[in-house]
Amino acid sequence: MKKTTNIVALLLSGCLILSGCGMSNTAKGGLIGGGGGAALGALVGGLAGKGKSAAIGAAVGAAVGTGAGVLIGKKMDKAAQQAQQIEGAEVEQVTDNNGLQAVKVTFDSGILFTTSSATLSSAAKASLSKFANNVLNQNRDMDVAIYGYTDNQGWRNSTKEQSVQKNLNLSQERAQSVSSYLLGCGVSASQIKSVEGMGESNPVADNSTEAGRQENRRVEVYMYASQQMIQQAEAGTLQ
């Protein structure tokens, strides 16, 4: 009976989240930080990410209080607004491993790279420069994770297994290209916690169509609360 009650509670929580899709990170931060816990955090992340969201943020090992969640939510709201000003950036609200609000910024390969290449285009460099200067460098107390993805198309004269590996390698190179360029724009190396290629895993669209494949060829940049930010939020000193 207790198990059934827990499931119902989780479903009701999901309904609350769905009905509050227009809520700001500030409001959601209060809900999640106030006791929604990891289950709510994972649920929000799955809904907001249009697919399997990357796991971001090192778990702090203790529930973050309501007040801290609200303060972090305010910071994430501001960062999301800044990111929305960058051409070619799709901004979404997600959660980290602590159930705290985070910001996901997706750049698709049509903006970042030519086909089968990890070399940044001039337009991509312009967008990433603005992203570095106007967003990341303005939020140095946020940690960053960068993930690269590809579609599932095979490579000429390669077996399926070889193509999967080549796509994995290409996604890593693309993620690294984005990371290296952001570092060149003054982003602190200590701020970027993860740079990883995910290959053709976790598609967000149908790989059987060209439009879908273009969506799947992407680089995702996550901004989430650092340990320092969490501590400042808990102390009530986060600005």
Phi, psi and omega in degrees: 000317179299320180297317179298318179300318179297320180295316179299318180298319180294319178295320177295322176298320179298320178297320178298318180295314181299320181288346182249031182298338178273000181290150176282167174299328180301310181293316180296323179300322178293318179296312184289314180295335184279359176143002176294326175069194186296325182297313178296318181300316180294323181295314178299315181301318180294321181289319186281338189272000180057024183160194181287116181282148176291146176280120184232147176087132176281127181299133183278348175088002178210151180295137178270135186292164181301312181300319179295320179298322179294315180297317178294321177301319178298317179297319181291325175302314181295316180296321179296319178297321178295317182293329181294345179276352182273126180297133177084006181255127174260122187251132179227158175263127178225184177231157179263188183293345179264004183076014180265153182294143179219171181237131178247125179242122183252130173246123181274162188290339176296335178268323189271319191219157167276167184303134177062021182237152175247014179271126182289138176283165179296323178295321179296318180298321179296316180294316181292327177297316178294321179297318179295310187284322187266346182237292186296317182287347176268353183225059185289349177271006174257139174276159186229138172233138183237126181233132177254146181223160174229173169278190184254019181290141181282166179257145181300138179060030179232147174286170179301316180296319179294322179294319178300316180293320179296322177294322177297315179297318181295319180295324177293317179296322179292316177299320180292323178298317178296314180300313182298320181290320177298320177298321178293341178267010175099002177292135182291136178298330180287343180281327182274106187269336185211133174227111190217138173267131182251359179063223183265011179286162176054053178295147178254358181211175184283117181287354180277353179240153180295320179298320179293318180297323179296322177295323183286336175277099189207164170236129179251133176243124180252136172246125184217166186294128175281168177302319179298316180297318179298316180297318179294322179295318179296326179277352180078018183253002181289127181258000000 
